[in-house]
Amino acid sequence: MRRSHVTTVSLLVALALAACTNAKDVLEPSAITPPATSAQTLPATSGNTAATVPAPAGTTAGAPATATTPVTSAQSAAILSKTRLQIAPIVGASVEAATPLTAELQTRARQRGITLAGSADQTATHVLKGYFSTMSEGTDTTVIYVWDVYDPAGNRLHRINGQQKAPSVKSGDSGGGDSWKGVSPATMQSIADQTIDQFAAWLGGKAG
């Protein structure tokens, strides 16, 4: 009995020593260092330090976002300011309809910073030619337009097209079947604004 008791005590002491050894291994600096190092590395990779360590990538990624927009706008403005637009005689529209259209084209172009060139000006960078027609249905009139943009050599560079519905007019004001009589100056001015805006957007898009 006594020997068995001693053996049991010896086994318990041995187990206790083994437990202490394991605890010592876990608490050793060599065992703690890897997790500590890895904990410092993670913020550096996925935290704020990661965006700062590759300073060029972090700083540049933010800078272009703020710097690119102004640069692109500046490039677009520069292109518009260097543009000299010549507007060719309008084809298909009546004189009454073409007059407010042409006047608004000139006004809108100046608002967008585009210089207008006269018909005899040899310094024009672009020529705008417009083709118009109308489509009537009852008292409703729709203006259909196509604009071709040419370079000075006569090469077509771009096309703008669309249609604009004119406000309904009374049947007695139809002008003997002349559908252009039902097109108000405001309708033609709206077409002019859209045309110049699309032309400017096209030029600005070439800057990017």
Sequence and secondary structure as in RCSB ss.txt:
>XXXX:A:sequence
MRRSHVTTVSLLVALALAACTNAKDVLEPSAITPPATSAQTLPATSGNTAATVPAPAGTTAGAPATATTPVTSAQ
SAAILSKTRLQIAPIVGASVEAATPLTAELQTRARQRGITLAGSADQTATHVLKGYFSTMSEGTDTTVIYVWDVY
DPAGNRLHRINGQQKAPSVKSGDSGGGDSWKGVSPATMQSIADQTIDQFAAWLGGKAG
>XXXX:A:secstr
 HHHHHHHHHHHHHHHHHHHHHHHHHHSHHHHHHHHHHHHHHHHHHSHHHHHSSHHHHHHHHHHHHHHHHHHHHH
HHHHHHH EEEE   BSS HHHHHHHHHHHHHHHHHTT EEE TT TT SEEEEEEEEEEEETTEEEEEEEEEEE
 TTS EEEEEEEEEEE    GGGS TT GGGG  HHHHHHHHHHHHHHHHHHHHHHH 
